[in-house]
Amino acid sequence: MTKGLFSIEFNIREINGVFDDMSNAYKSATVNTLNKVGRLANREAANHIKKNYNIKAGDLKIGNNEIVRLRRANKRKGVLGFIIYVVQRRRGLIQYGAKQTKKGIKVKIKKRAVLIKGAFISTWRSGESNKFAFRRNPKKFYQKKKSLRMKRRVLYGLSIANLYGSRKVLSVIEETVNSKSQRVLDEEFNKQFEKKK
């Protein structure tokens, strides 16, 4: 695993062992299968996350500069594996739509809102625009002028990497790969054979 990344890698084991002896047609079919099933598995994982958590589609965009990144199988390089990389980036409660109330903050990480008593929303420093959800720590203090003040800490929710790495999402990915691989592989083999005619 690369530092700062959570990754999910899979391949088709039955094919992996004989990849070097395959014809170009077989290699093309195999690589195309991995890439199609890989994209489908990632789509199913993203759909599960959006359905069960307060996460927007834009938070799960795919790209080199996005949190979710896909590494495709490549026939020319002999890469017979498809990898879903998810950048480890903390996700503050503000990104989950935290709202200030008289008793604390209300936030929805899953579909039901919860109240965090005593929490509050503020900027990191006076004059800044970016806001965070905080909570005071009654056991830690700092000196400000002549008075002691309780230290505050930023409140974070589950990161996108946490969600991809959850047991349920990994199960969704595994189920998609297991249920779709053979059908897609058969289709890709047939396409390659049709080209040879």
Salt bridges, closest charged atoms under 4 A:
ASP59 OD2 - ARG91 NH2 3.04
GLU66 OE2 - LYS61 NZ 3.95
GLU128 OE2 - ARG125 NH1 3.52
GLU187 OE2 - ARG183 NH1 2.88
GLU188 OE2 - LYS36 NZ 2.64
GLU188 OE2 - LYS191 NZ 3.45
GLU194 OE2 - LYS197 NZ 3.15
